[in-house]
Amino acid sequence: MRKTHHAPGTIHRLSVDSKALAGNRLGDATTRIVDVYVPHGHDGSGLPLLVDLVGFTAGGPAHTAWKSFTENVPERLDRLIGDGKMAPVVVAFPDCYSRLGGNQYVNSPVIGHYEDFLIAEMLPAVEEKFSCGGAGRRGVFGKSSGGFGSLVHAMRHPDIWAAAASHSGDAGFENLYIPEFPATLRALAKTGNSIEKWLETFEAKAKIDGKDTLVLMILAQAASFDPDPDPDTFLGLRLPVTLDTCELIEERWANWLAWDPARMIETHADAIAKLKAFFLDCGTEDQYNILYGTRRIHKALEARNIAHRYEEFPDNHSSVDYRMDISLPYLAEALSK
């Protein structure tokens, strides 16, 4: 629902044929849609570029679609830019949806090499088409799994991204994922502890609920953080816990923890120091306990005197797109300098 009378920007739709995603074990399509927002009165030339990484169960085009009772992201941009609260930018919305319901935006032989896709294929396609972005003028932002993607990309690729924002991005894996493993095992027990049978049952359902998507989320994280190299394992999916007693399998869990931003920051803080802007926030009522991992990232940066902007707000994990009113102008200002 538009909250501004300013003229709307234009949404363009590109298709990117990806080599990086070829051979993914899920059998997902390798041609990917990328919606691109260009603000009114601009053709994109010379503007900074922001890339929106959406949360789990969504794809980029979900953020450009009509939304009831509130704004979608292009409408939010129209208002912020039109009211003079945000410098004009181009924003790309890549579709990284997968058979497992989403993406963590890292390279995985199961889901696909999305880290490579975003950097080596999506970015060049958008920047060439619209003459935007470029070195020092690219930013990445997202919420939840998208926030995780933003955190990881900022820490691993400060040469590519000059600014990043994470809203409630996955961090503090002990608090976030371990509490979800028992429910995952109870669900799998109904199909004889078979991930294959569970997924087949899930995909055949006429109606799914939140319990289903939480199990799917754990499977998607397993595919991202600890894929089984055994070609005989169904889709390369394995869990980091024993199926009967829910005990952590230390070597597998270590693979998960290697991707925890709350741990990665200890060895990648210098990368954040290279950015023009770094924003992270989390709700104090976050039902997935992400607040505590986010605080760890903040404290690690603070201890090293690395400039960043950190905020906590009185809300939970859900429906917090309004926080973009703070992060997006912050990123746009930094990238416009």
Helices and strands as residue ranges (DSSP letters): E 10-17, E 31-38, E 49-53, G 60-63, H 73-82, E 90-94, E 107-108, E 112-113, H 114-116, I 117-122, H 123-130, E 138-143, H 145-156, E 163-167, H 173-176, G 178-180, H 181-189, H 195-204, H 210-225, G 234-236, H 250-257, H 261-273, E 277-283, H 290-303, E 309-313, G 321-323, H 324-336
